[in-house]
Amino acid sequence: MVHVTGAASVQFVSRPVVARVIRVRDDLITYDGWCWLDVYQLDARGEATERRTIFVRPDGLRRGAMTT
């Protein structure tokens, strides 16, 4: 489980998400220090609501369990 915020990518500055990582996409070309991830975006209950592919800086992701 990861918290995806603006620290990981500017697309999440105003709308951070919580996601479960499915896999790291090593088949896609990236810039140094960035990666593509396949994730399930989670709702407040931890239920998957959407499958997405996101482009992020891994060092900007925050690991952790959901708190409700």
N, CA and C of each residue as an Amber inpcrd file, in Angstrom:
protein
   204
   0.8440000  -1.1530000   0.0000000   0.0000000   0.0000000   0.0000000
   0.9030000   1.2330000   0.0000000   0.6220000   2.1800000  -0.8760000
   1.4160000   3.4060000  -0.9420000   0.4990000   4.6210000  -0.9960000
   0.9740000   5.7070000  -0.4210000   0.3130000   7.0020000  -0.5090000
   1.0240000   7.7490000  -1.6280000   0.2790000   8.1450000  -2.6440000
   0.8480000   8.8170000  -3.8070000   0.4560000  10.2940000  -3.7100000
   1.4480000  11.1420000  -3.4710000   1.2020000  12.5700000  -3.2870000
   2.0350000  13.3630000  -4.2920000   2.0130000  14.6560000  -4.1490000
   2.7910000  15.5260000  -5.0080000   4.2790000  15.2690000  -4.9340000
   4.7470000  14.6470000  -3.8600000   6.1630000  14.3000000  -3.7520000
   6.5560000  13.2370000  -4.7760000   5.5620000  12.4590000  -5.2380000
   5.8220000  11.4110000  -6.2220000   5.6170000  11.9060000  -7.6520000
   4.6660000  12.8370000  -7.8370000   4.3830000  13.3680000  -9.1750000
   3.4470000  14.5640000  -9.0500000   3.6520000  15.5570000  -9.9010000
   2.8180000  16.7560000  -9.8400000   1.3440000  16.4670000 -10.1080000
   1.0360000  15.3750000 -10.7880000  -0.3680000  15.0630000 -11.0460000
  -1.1410000  14.7250000  -9.7810000  -0.4360000  14.4960000  -8.6630000
  -1.0950000  14.1430000  -7.4010000  -0.9710000  15.2360000  -6.3400000
  -0.5650000  16.4510000  -6.7390000  -0.4250000  17.5550000  -5.7870000
  -1.7590000  17.8910000  -5.1410000  -2.7830000  18.1100000  -5.9410000
  -4.0690000  18.5300000  -5.3900000  -4.9920000  17.3670000  -5.0450000
  -4.6640000  16.1790000  -5.5370000  -5.5220000  15.0240000  -5.2780000
  -4.6920000  13.7650000  -5.0420000  -4.1140000  13.6390000  -3.8290000
  -3.3460000  12.4350000  -3.5160000  -4.2540000  11.1970000  -3.5050000
  -3.6500000  10.0460000  -3.7280000  -4.4080000   8.7930000  -3.7110000
  -3.6620000   7.7560000  -2.8860000  -4.4120000   6.7530000  -2.4680000
  -3.8320000   5.5720000  -1.8250000  -3.9850000   4.4500000  -2.8290000
  -2.9250000   3.6730000  -3.0120000  -2.9500000   2.6420000  -4.0480000
  -2.2360000   1.3810000  -3.5840000  -2.6440000   0.2730000  -4.2000000
  -1.9660000  -1.0070000  -4.0050000  -1.1990000  -1.2900000  -5.2890000
   0.1020000  -1.4860000  -5.1640000   0.9400000  -1.7030000  -6.3430000
   0.7570000  -3.1250000  -6.8500000   0.4840000  -3.2280000  -8.1470000
   0.3560000  -4.5230000  -8.8060000   1.7190000  -4.9520000  -9.3410000
   2.3700000  -4.0100000 -10.0540000   3.6990000  -4.3150000 -10.5770000
   4.4000000  -3.0380000 -11.0260000   5.7070000  -3.1430000 -11.1050000
   6.5410000  -2.0850000 -11.6710000   6.6820000  -2.4000000 -13.1520000
   6.3950000  -1.4200000 -13.9940000   6.4380000  -1.6160000 -15.4470000
   7.8560000  -1.3780000 -15.9580000   8.6530000  -2.4140000 -16.0080000
  10.0200000  -2.2670000 -16.5120000  10.0840000  -2.3650000 -18.0330000
   8.9160000  -2.5480000 -18.6590000   8.8740000  -2.6160000 -20.1200000
   8.6660000  -1.2440000 -20.7620000   8.4750000  -0.2080000 -19.9570000
   8.2640000   1.1390000 -20.4710000   9.4890000   2.0060000 -20.1990000
   9.8090000   2.8790000 -21.1370000  10.9670000   3.7650000 -21.0140000
  10.6320000   4.9050000 -20.0560000  11.5790000   5.2370000 -19.1920000
  11.3670000   6.3170000 -18.2250000  12.6020000   7.2020000 -18.1470000
  12.4440000   8.3040000 -17.4480000  13.5770000   9.1530000 -17.1070000
  14.2440000   8.5820000 -15.8680000  15.5140000   8.9030000 -15.6680000
  16.2380000   8.4380000 -14.4970000  15.5310000   8.9070000 -13.2250000
  15.2830000   7.9970000 -12.2990000  14.6350000   8.3360000 -11.0360000
  13.1200000   8.2710000 -11.0810000  12.5420000   7.8390000 -12.2030000
  11.0990000   7.7200000 -12.3590000  10.7460000   6.2910000 -12.7500000
   9.4840000   5.9060000 -12.5440000   9.0450000   4.5790000 -12.9850000
   7.5490000   4.5960000 -13.2720000   7.1250000   3.6230000 -14.0420000
   5.7040000   3.3900000 -14.3020000   5.2440000   2.2820000 -13.3700000
   4.0910000   2.4780000 -12.7390000   3.5130000   1.4660000 -11.8580000
   2.1020000   1.1450000 -12.3040000   1.7450000  -0.1270000 -12.2790000
   0.3460000  -0.5280000 -12.3910000  -0.1620000  -0.6320000 -10.9600000
  -1.2740000   0.0410000 -10.6760000  -1.8040000   0.0780000  -9.3130000
  -3.3200000  -0.0780000  -9.3280000  -3.8550000  -0.4530000  -8.1740000
  -5.2840000  -0.3310000  -7.9090000  -5.4380000   0.8650000  -7.0000000
  -6.2310000   1.8530000  -7.4260000  -6.5320000   2.9920000  -6.5650000
  -7.5700000   2.5370000  -5.5550000  -7.3880000   2.9050000  -4.2840000
  -8.2420000   2.4310000  -3.2130000  -9.1270000   3.5440000  -2.6680000
 -10.3210000   3.1600000  -2.1820000 -11.2010000   4.1290000  -1.5350000
 -10.8920000   4.1650000  -0.0360000 -11.6800000   4.8960000   0.7230000
 -11.4340000   5.0680000   2.1580000 -11.5290000   3.7580000   2.9400000
 -12.2400000   2.7790000   2.3990000 -12.3570000   1.4740000   3.0600000
 -11.2650000   0.4960000   2.6390000 -10.4110000   0.9160000   1.7160000
  -9.3530000   0.0400000   1.2300000  -9.7860000  -0.8440000   0.0830000
 -10.9490000  -0.5680000  -0.4900000 -11.4640000  -1.3380000  -1.6240000
 -10.9300000  -0.7510000  -2.9310000 -10.5340000  -1.6180000  -3.8460000
 -10.0480000  -1.1700000  -5.1510000 -11.2070000  -0.5720000  -5.9450000
 -10.9920000   0.6400000  -6.4640000 -12.0380000   1.3120000  -7.2370000
 -11.6570000   1.4970000  -8.6940000 -10.3600000   1.4640000  -8.9710000
  -9.9090000   1.7240000 -10.3370000  -8.5120000   1.1570000 -10.5270000
  -8.2710000   0.5730000 -11.6800000  -6.9140000   0.1460000 -12.0380000
  -6.2940000   1.2520000 -12.8790000  -5.0470000   1.6250000 -12.5360000
  -4.3780000   2.7300000 -13.2280000  -2.9240000   2.3820000 -13.4840000
  -2.3470000   3.0390000 -14.4690000  -0.9070000   3.0230000 -14.6860000
  -0.4510000   4.4480000 -14.4270000   0.4830000   4.6060000 -13.4700000
   0.9210000   5.9430000 -13.0760000   2.4280000   6.0890000 -13.2370000
   2.8590000   7.3150000 -13.4870000   4.2740000   7.6510000 -13.6840000
   4.7180000   8.4470000 -12.4690000   5.6370000   7.8900000 -11.6770000
   6.0040000   8.4980000 -10.3930000   7.4980000   8.3940000 -10.1140000
   7.9150000   9.1940000  -9.1370000   9.2520000   9.0620000  -8.5530000
   9.1150000   8.1560000  -7.3370000   9.7120000   6.9780000  -7.3390000
   9.5580000   6.0470000  -6.2210000   9.9830000   6.6330000  -4.8790000
  10.9910000   7.5010000  -4.8780000  11.4250000   8.0720000  -3.6020000
  10.3910000   9.0520000  -3.0300000   9.3810000   9.4240000  -3.8100000
   8.3110000  10.2820000  -3.3260000   7.1000000   9.5310000  -2.8110000
   7.0820000   8.2110000  -2.9670000   5.9740000   7.4010000  -2.4630000
   6.1410000   7.1600000  -0.9710000   5.0280000   7.1160000  -0.2570000
   5.0770000   6.8440000   1.1800000   4.3610000   5.5240000   1.4290000
   5.0940000   4.5640000   1.9430000   4.5000000   3.2540000   2.2500000
   3.7150000   3.3370000   3.5340000   2.6940000   2.4880000   3.6340000
   1.9590000   2.4170000   4.8900000   0.5690000   1.8780000   4.7250000
   0.0400000   1.4190000   5.8260000  -1.3260000   0.9030000   5.8630000
  -2.3090000   2.0540000   5.9190000  -3.5280000   1.7840000   5.5040000
  -4.5710000   2.8060000   5.5700000  -4.9990000   2.9940000   7.0150000
  -5.3290000   4.2230000   7.3460000  -5.8660000   4.5070000   8.6760000
  -7.2560000   5.0830000   8.5110000  -8.2140000   4.5180000   9.2480000
  -9.5860000   5.0140000   9.1460000 -10.1190000   5.3560000  10.5070000
